[in-house]
Amino acid sequence: MRNDSSSQRSALYTIEREIRGQPPPMRSVARLERAAPLLISLHGWMTQTLETVSAKSELAGAIRYALTRWSALTLYIADGRVEIDNNAAERSIRGIGLGRKNWLFAGSNAGGERAATFYSLVETAKLNGVDPQAYLAYLFEHLPTHPVNRVDELLPWHVQAIITPTEQLLAA
């Protein structure tokens, strides 16, 4: 294998694809056996390259950035519960980033707080496989007459059997 960062990154992600869905201990073993040597090689390449490029170059800056955060970058190797990247988290908050400019027009702090509440309800419904629109409709129907001291009964994981799951809507 060539000793450059793009081919090593590709190899690291290939390993992740192959072990996806396995229990964390098995993922850790596979990563220690297969990914750790690639990362050790990458660390060596970065250290060696850093000595040969101008200290003020963008490449040197990028390498210093990675080396400074090396322990965080390689944390996933020994812990099978940790993903190689944060792409899933980034995808889950994408709607928030896209709606950020719209929040400027919430009208007031209270309006912004209400919008945040709705975003939380929608994202929680999605995480639990519940269609957000159906969940909000269910809430609007049942919340006015529901006892306030039992509002937790209306959370998505408690009502998901009553509401059509997102997967079924996508299949229809």
C-alpha positions as MATLAB code, in Angstrom:
seq = 'MRNDSSSQRSALYTIEREIRGQPPPMRSVARLERAAPLLISLHGWMTQTLETVSAKSELAGAIRYALTRWSALTLYIADGRVEIDNNAAERSIRGIGLGRKNWLFAGSNAGGERAATFYSLVETAKLNGVDPQAYLAYLFEHLPTHPVNRVDELLPWHVQAIITPTEQLLAA';
ca = [
       0.000    0.000    0.000;
       1.216    3.496   -0.796;
       2.206    5.524    2.243;
      -0.021    8.547    1.740;
      -2.888    9.803    3.802;
      -5.684    9.330    1.231;
      -4.987    5.636    0.602;
      -4.631    5.017    4.344;
      -7.894    6.839    5.023;
      -9.558    4.682    2.390;
      -8.139    1.545    4.016;
      -9.339    2.673    7.465;
     -12.861    3.245    6.176;
     -12.801   -0.126    4.386;
     -12.031   -1.779    7.715;
     -14.925    0.103    9.311;
     -17.333   -1.038    6.586;
     -16.260   -4.644    7.127;
     -16.758   -4.580   10.917;
     -19.926   -2.451   10.992;
     -22.620   -4.025   13.142;
     -20.257   -6.262   15.101;
     -20.162   -6.071   18.912;
     -17.757   -3.456   20.346;
     -15.175   -5.994   21.630;
     -14.899   -7.559   18.172;
     -14.588   -4.132   16.563;
     -11.778   -3.242   18.979;
      -9.846   -6.416   18.178;
     -10.193   -5.879   14.423;
      -9.134   -2.260   14.741;
      -6.125   -3.103   16.893;
      -5.016   -5.775   14.429;
      -5.748   -3.985   11.171;
      -6.160   -0.228   11.689;
      -3.542    0.425   14.367;
      -0.594   -0.450   12.061;
      -1.985    1.903    9.413;
      -2.298    4.706   11.950;
       1.222    4.092   13.257;
       2.461    4.324    9.673;
       0.430    7.493    9.125;
       1.871    9.036   12.288;
       5.386    8.260   11.063;
       4.647    9.723    7.641;
       3.258   12.924    9.163;
       6.205   13.307   11.532;
       8.694   12.748    8.714;
       6.819   15.039    6.311;
       6.610   17.791    8.914;
      10.424   17.884    9.011;
      10.670   18.348    5.249;
       8.077   21.063    4.562;
       8.102   24.751    5.375;
       6.883   25.344    8.931;
       4.607   28.108    7.604;
       2.959   25.988    4.901;
      -0.681   24.912    5.058;
       0.437   21.278    4.976;
       2.605   21.795    8.060;
      -0.303   23.462    9.816;
      -2.618   20.576    8.972;
      -0.083   17.997   10.135;
       0.548   19.862   13.414;
      -3.229   20.046   13.944;
      -3.574   16.270   13.493;
      -0.543   15.413   15.629;
      -1.724   17.702   18.425;
      -5.023   15.803   18.482;
      -3.559   12.354   17.870;
      -4.950   10.741   21.027;
      -8.486   11.922   20.154;
      -8.038   10.826   16.533;
      -7.024    7.304   17.553;
      -9.396    6.864   20.508;
     -11.746    4.749   18.395;
      -9.103    2.017   17.963;
      -9.317    0.653   21.516;
     -12.983    1.434   22.144;
     -15.332   -0.488   19.872;
     -18.264    1.736   20.887;
     -16.665    4.801   19.300;
     -17.081    5.515   15.595;
     -14.172    6.473   13.351;
     -15.725    9.899   12.720;
     -18.622   12.071   13.802;
     -20.519   11.947   10.506;
     -23.678   10.533   12.129;
     -23.781   13.406   14.617;
     -23.134   15.939   11.870;
     -25.981   14.531    9.780;
     -28.367   14.603   12.718;
     -27.814   18.319   13.348;
     -27.765   19.346    9.697;
     -31.348   20.613    9.847;
     -30.423   22.829   12.763;
     -27.576   24.379   10.801;
     -29.794   24.912    7.777;
     -32.506   26.540    9.871;
     -30.156   28.843   11.770;
     -30.928   31.937    9.673;
     -34.638   31.288   10.063;
     -34.264   31.484   13.823;
     -33.337   35.125   13.511;
     -37.006   35.698   12.777;
     -38.389   33.821   15.795;
     -39.653   37.180   17.065;
     -38.378   36.913   20.624;
     -36.393   34.744   22.997;
     -39.616   32.933   23.897;
     -40.254   32.266   20.197;
     -36.733   30.879   19.851;
     -37.269   28.629   22.864;
     -40.518   27.333   21.368;
     -38.749   26.626   18.075;
     -36.010   24.750   19.970;
     -38.679   22.687   21.726;
     -40.247   21.735   18.395;
     -36.844   20.844   16.889;
     -36.157   18.652   19.932;
     -39.503   16.890   19.580;
     -39.013   16.324   15.851;
     -35.447   14.995   16.191;
     -36.375   12.763   19.148;
     -39.235   11.313   17.112;
     -36.860   10.624   14.201;
     -34.322    8.947   16.494;
     -37.057    6.641   17.741;
     -38.310    5.730   14.261;
     -41.528    7.720   14.627;
     -42.847    9.899   11.828;
     -42.388   13.463   13.194;
     -45.549   14.826   11.558;
     -47.673   11.978   12.909;
     -46.056   12.389   16.343;
     -46.780   16.123   16.491;
     -50.371   15.495   15.378;
     -50.697   12.901   18.140;
     -49.299   15.375   20.687;
     -51.626   18.179   19.585;
     -54.573   15.807   19.920;
     -53.678   14.274   23.296;
     -51.637   16.894   25.163;
     -54.532   19.241   26.083;
     -56.358   16.540   28.053;
     -53.345   14.596   29.316;
     -52.418   14.955   33.019;
     -49.400   17.252   33.349;
     -47.741   14.997   35.924;
     -47.723   12.127   33.365;
     -46.453   14.031   30.320;
     -43.548   11.580   30.009;
     -46.096    9.020   28.754;
     -46.311   11.066   25.548;
     -42.615   10.741   24.668;
     -41.916    9.038   21.327;
     -40.659    5.747   22.752;
     -43.901    5.363   24.715;
     -46.242    6.081   21.787;
     -44.268    4.643   18.867;
     -46.470    1.535   18.748;
     -49.504    3.770   18.252;
     -47.915    5.914   15.536;
     -46.763    4.566   12.160;
     -42.962    4.108   12.195;
     -40.920    6.170    9.723;
     -39.645    3.028    7.947;
     -43.220    1.974    7.109;
     -43.977    5.423    5.688;
     -40.868    5.315    3.498;
     -41.762    1.854    2.203;
     -45.320    2.903    1.278;
];
